């Protein structure tokens, strides 16, 4: 994690937690056309829910503290959103909660001769994330994961639909 993202977590996480939210991911992205950067914050309640009103409320609070702290020298646009169905997996508990679902993950440094994996998440034990690819289970270091997310599948959609009804 870059030092700037770590610094943003130190500013933003306590605000979100005090309001009853968990920050899933913070990303600072440059615009392709040279416009203002985007500060993207994905958050949710501990139960996984997040309404549009929650995003707006959290955005207002973060805007206030960002104006005071001024941690980003360039012009940026703040975007607060939910992680969505095909959410990124960023925390150890995500790898526990979504075991059994299909994921894609990319490593910072190759392990087992690979940098990218797509398969069934088999959970996490200590620092080892287990992923089954074509019947073979790989264990990769949680701290070496560059990015990881759920894959949008019929099974995942059925689970989300069942939870919403």
C-alpha positions in Angstrom: 0.0 0.0 0.0 1.4 3.4 -0.9 2.3 5.8 1.8 -0.2 8.3 0.5 -3.0 5.7 0.7 -1.9 4.7 4.2 -2.0 8.4 5.3 -5.5 8.7 3.8 -6.6 5.6 5.7 -5.4 7.2 9.0 -7.5 10.3 8.3 -10.6 8.6 6.8 -11.0 5.3 8.7 -11.7 6.8 12.1 -14.4 9.1 10.7 -16.1 6.2 8.9 -15.8 4.0 12.0 -17.3 6.7 14.3 -20.2 6.8 11.9 -20.7 3.0 11.9 -19.1 2.3 8.5 -16.1 0.2 7.5 -13.8 1.4 4.7 -13.3 -1.3 2.2 -10.9 0.5 -0.2 -9.3 3.9 -0.8 -8.0 4.6 -4.3 -6.5 7.8 -5.7 -6.7 7.7 -9.5 -5.4 10.1 -12.1 -7.7 11.1 -14.9 -6.9 9.9 -18.3 -7.6 13.3 -19.8 -5.6 15.4 -17.3 -8.6 16.5 -15.3 -8.9 16.4 -11.6 -7.9 13.1 -9.8 -10.6 10.9 -8.2 -10.4 10.0 -4.6 -12.5 6.8 -4.4 -13.7 5.5 -1.1 -15.7 2.3 -0.9 -17.4 1.7 2.4 -20.2 -0.3 4.0 -21.9 -1.0 7.3 -20.6 -4.0 9.2 -23.6 -6.0 8.0 -22.6 -5.3 4.4 -25.4 -2.8 3.7 -24.9 0.7 2.4 -27.6 3.0 1.2 -27.2 6.0 -1.1 -28.0 8.2 1.9 -25.2 6.6 3.8 -22.7 7.4 1.0 -23.9 11.0 0.9 -23.6 11.3 4.7 -20.1 9.8 4.8 -19.0 11.9 1.8 -20.0 15.1 3.6 -18.1 14.2 6.8 -15.0 13.2 4.8 -15.1 16.4 2.8 -15.0 18.5 5.9 -12.0 16.7 7.3 -10.2 16.6 4.0 -10.6 20.4 3.7 -9.0 20.8 7.1 -6.2 18.2 6.7 -5.6 19.0 3.0 -3.6 15.8 2.4 -3.8 15.9 -1.4 -2.1 18.8 -3.0 -3.7 18.3 -6.5 -7.3 19.0 -7.4 -9.5 15.9 -6.9 -13.1 14.8 -6.9 -14.3 12.8 -3.9 -16.4 9.7 -4.7 -17.9 7.6 -1.9 -19.6 4.4 -3.0 -20.5 0.8 -2.0 -18.2 -2.0 -3.0 -20.9 -3.5 -5.3 -21.6 -7.1 -6.0 -18.3 -7.9 -7.6 -16.6 -6.2 -4.7 -12.9 -5.9 -4.1 -11.5 -8.2 -1.4 -9.1 -6.1 0.7 -9.4 -7.3 4.3 -8.7 -10.7 5.9 -12.4 -11.0 6.9 -13.4 -10.6 3.2 -11.4 -13.8 2.4 -13.2 -15.6 5.2 -16.7 -14.2 4.4 -16.6 -15.0 0.7 -15.0 -18.4 0.8 -16.7 -20.7 -1.8 -17.1 -17.9 -4.4 -15.1 -17.4 -7.5 -12.5 -14.7 -7.3 -9.7 -13.1 -9.4 -6.5 -12.0 -7.7 -3.3 -10.5 -8.8 -0.1 -10.7 -6.8 2.6 -8.0 -6.5 5.3 -10.7 -6.8 4.7 -14.1 -8.6 4.2 -17.1 -6.4 4.1 -20.7 -7.7 5.2 -19.3 -11.0 2.1 -17.2 -11.4 1.0 -13.6 -10.8 -2.7 -14.0 -11.6 -5.2 -16.5 -10.3 -8.9 -17.1 -11.0 -10.7 -19.8 -9.1 -12.8 -20.7 -6.1 -11.8 -19.0 -2.9 -11.1 -21.6 -0.2 -10.6 -19.1 2.7 -7.7 -17.7 4.6 -5.5 -19.2 7.3 -3.1 -16.9 9.0 -1.4 -15.0 6.1 -2.2 -17.6 3.5 -5.2 -17.1 1.1 -6.3 -20.4 -0.4 -7.6 -20.5 -4.0 -8.6 -23.5 -6.0 -7.8 -23.3 -9.7 -8.8 -26.3 -11.9 -8.8 -28.7 -8.9 -5.4 -27.5 -7.6 -5.3 -25.5 -4.4 -2.7 -22.6 -4.2 -1.8 -20.8 -1.0 -0.7 -17.2 -1.6 0.6 -14.6 0.9 -2.2 -12.2 1.9 0.5 -9.4 2.1 1.5 -10.1 -1.5 -2.0 -9.5 -3.0 -1.9 -6.5 -5.3 -5.7 -6.7 -6.0 -8.5 -9.2 -5.6 -12.2 -9.2 -6.3 -15.2 -11.4 -6.5 -16.2 -12.5 -10.0 -19.8 -11.8 -11.0 -21.3 -15.2 -11.4 -24.9 -16.6 -11.3 -24.1 -18.1 -7.9 -23.1 -14.8 -6.5 -26.1 -13.0 -8.0 -28.4 -15.7 -6.5 -26.9 -15.2 -3.1 -27.3 -11.4 -3.3 -30.9 -11.8 -4.6 -31.7 -14.2 -1.7 -30.2 -11.8 0.9 -32.3 -8.9 -0.5 -35.6 -10.8 -0.3 
